[in-house]
Amino acid sequence: MEALALHQAQTGSTSLELPDEVLILFNGPHHHYVTPKFYKETKPATGKVVPTWNYSAVQAYGKITVYCDSKAEATGAFLARQVSELSRLAETAIMGHTGGERPVPWEVSDAPETGSLR
């Protein structure tokens, strides 16, 4: 089973209430107008075509588990794993910090003992 891990910050007294089944939509960054002239060769009989718009989107359906009890062991384990995995992804894939001739990636263990990560 594949999992999609998300984080919703809790600010102040705002709480997040979700149903057991959820739908999450992702819109891709690439989209563009497509002129009818592009399709004219695919409609040689009449040449009558209309414009369109290309885009990418993904819909993900599934059951959700909300970790909100900050004192629960499962919540702490999930959050630690989440921060570690997302930091590793951002440091290596986005920032290119892979070590060697590139900077060494930041890790959660580099964070101060007191603060929002520990």
C-alpha positions in Angstrom: 0.0 0.0 0.0 1.3 3.4 -1.0 0.9 6.3 1.4 0.7 10.1 0.8 2.0 12.0 3.8 0.8 15.6 4.3 1.2 18.2 7.0 -1.4 20.8 8.1 0.1 23.3 10.6 -2.2 23.9 13.6 -2.1 27.6 14.4 -3.8 29.0 17.5 -7.1 27.3 18.2 -7.7 26.3 14.6 -8.3 22.6 14.4 -8.6 20.3 11.4 -11.6 18.1 11.0 -11.6 15.7 8.1 -13.8 12.8 7.1 -12.3 9.3 7.0 -12.4 9.3 3.2 -10.8 12.2 1.4 -10.1 13.5 -2.1 -6.9 15.5 -2.7 -6.4 17.4 -5.9 -3.0 18.3 -7.4 -2.7 20.7 -10.3 0.5 20.5 -12.4 2.6 23.6 -13.0 2.4 23.2 -16.8 -0.6 24.5 -18.7 -1.0 26.2 -22.0 -3.4 27.4 -24.7 -3.5 25.2 -27.8 -4.4 27.0 -31.0 -6.8 25.4 -33.5 -4.0 25.8 -36.1 -2.2 22.9 -34.3 -5.2 20.6 -34.9 -5.9 21.6 -38.5 -3.7 18.8 -39.9 -5.6 16.2 -37.7 -8.9 17.3 -39.2 -8.1 17.4 -42.9 -11.7 16.8 -44.0 -13.1 20.2 -42.9 -10.3 22.1 -41.2 -12.9 23.2 -38.7 -11.5 22.9 -35.2 -11.6 24.7 -31.9 -9.0 25.8 -29.4 -8.3 23.9 -26.2 -6.3 24.2 -23.1 -3.8 21.5 -22.0 -3.2 21.0 -18.3 -2.2 18.3 -15.9 -4.1 17.3 -12.7 -4.1 14.3 -10.4 -6.9 13.2 -8.0 -5.9 11.0 -5.0 -8.7 9.2 -3.1 -8.2 7.4 0.2 -8.6 7.0 3.9 -6.9 9.5 6.2 -5.2 9.1 9.5 -4.9 12.3 11.5 -2.2 12.5 14.1 -3.1 15.3 16.5 -2.3 14.1 20.0 1.1 15.6 20.6 1.7 13.3 23.6 0.9 10.1 21.7 3.9 8.0 20.7 2.4 7.4 17.2 2.1 11.1 16.6 5.7 11.8 17.6 7.0 9.0 15.4 5.0 10.1 12.4 6.1 13.8 12.8 9.7 12.8 13.2 9.6 10.6 10.1 7.7 13.3 8.2 10.1 16.1 9.0 13.1 13.9 8.3 11.8 12.6 4.9 10.6 16.0 3.7 13.9 17.7 4.7 15.9 15.0 3.0 13.8 15.4 -0.2 14.1 19.2 -0.2 17.8 19.2 0.6 18.8 16.7 -2.1 16.2 16.9 -4.9 15.3 20.6 -4.7 18.5 22.2 -3.4 21.0 19.7 -4.9 22.8 19.3 -1.6 24.2 15.8 -2.1 27.7 16.1 -0.6 31.0 15.6 -2.5 31.5 18.7 -4.5 28.0 19.9 -3.5 27.1 21.1 0.0 26.2 18.4 2.5 22.4 18.2 3.1 21.0 19.6 6.3 19.5 16.9 8.6 17.1 17.1 11.5 20.0 16.2 13.8 21.5 19.6 12.8 18.6 21.4 14.5 19.0 23.0 17.9 18.0 20.8 20.9 15.2 23.2 21.7 12.8 24.5 19.0 10.0 23.5 16.8 11.7 20.4 15.4 12.5 18.5 18.6 
